Amino acid sequence: MRTRRAVIEAAASVFAERGYAAATIAEILERAEVTKGALYFHFDSKEALARGVIEAQITSDYWVPRELKLQEWVDVGMTLAYQIPKDVVLLAGIRLSADLHSRLLLGSAWPAWTELSTSYLSQAKEQGEVLPHVVPAETAECFLASWIGTQMFSEASSGWADLSERVSVLFNHMLPAIATPAALIRLDTAADRGARVIAEREHLSWPEPAQAES
């Protein structure tokens, strides 16, 4: 698993810098510091490597279960906004998904993100957090389209330095149209939400100190 992760991160760094067409297996091998045999054990082609990078976009490593499913959905968006400038795998996924040639050949991470949002919104609707008129799949697609535009605008204007602030604004405009008043007043959409959730997850993952025997 460590080798596979090293290969994915190396491939992601090359794809993020050069795009899919210009990336080479030789450069990925050099960055991963693994043998050709080790790479091909996990991925049999550059196309398979790119698909591996796209599939690695969706991870629960930074999410924490919440009573409000709408808050979990917000947390996914806010942690993603916080991580994008720091995570080469996410950056590569953005580039591969945005490039038309790559998208036609490989697909993109967009369907998976839409499916994830639809699941959260459906659960939120079942729990009475979402207004009756809301269709989860439609809202998920609308949010993804808005997210893509927000991310692209942030990249162009600040190199993603203000992405968390912009995604916070996006949620603050969308949530009043879909959330019940009782749920809305409980939601935390602050710009620093992503950083706080990741810190919370890291704290929860840290092993408890051993108790001294009496």
C-alpha positions, 0 to 999 in steps of 0.5 A: 500500500505504501508503494501504491501511494508513492506511485500515485503521489508521484504520478499526481505531481507530474500530471499536475505540472505537465498534464496527462499528454506530456507526462511520462512513465519515466518521470513518474518512476524517477519521482516515485523512486520505485522500480518499473516492476513495482509500478506495473504491479499496481498500474499497467499503463499511464492511463491506469495511473491517471485513473488511480489519481482520479479515484484517489480524489474521494477519501474520508480521511478528513471527515468526522461523522455529525448529527446533522448530515448537512454539516457533514456535507459542508465539512466535505466541501470546506475540508476539500477547499482547505486541502486543495492548495496543499494536496498534489493528488487533488491538484492533479485531479482538478487538472485531469478533470478540467482538461477536455482530452483527458476527460474524454479519455479517462473520465473525471472525479465529477460523477463521484463528487456528485454521487457523494453530495447526493448521498449526503443530501438524501440522508439530510432530507430523510432527517428533516434537515432539507426542505421538501421541494429539494431534489438531492441529485439536482442540488448536488449537480448544481453545487458541483457546477458552482464549486467548479466555477468557484475553484477556477475563479479562486485559482485565477485570482489568488492561486487558491489562497482564498478558496476557503473564503469563497467556498464559505460564501458559496455555502452561505448562498446555497444553504438558505435555499435548501435547508430548513430554518431549524437546521440552517441556524445550526450549521457552521460554514465559517471560512476556517471550518475546513482547517478545524475539521482536519485538526479534529480528525487528526486529534481523533486519529492520534493514539491515546497515551498508555495508562500507567499500571498501578 
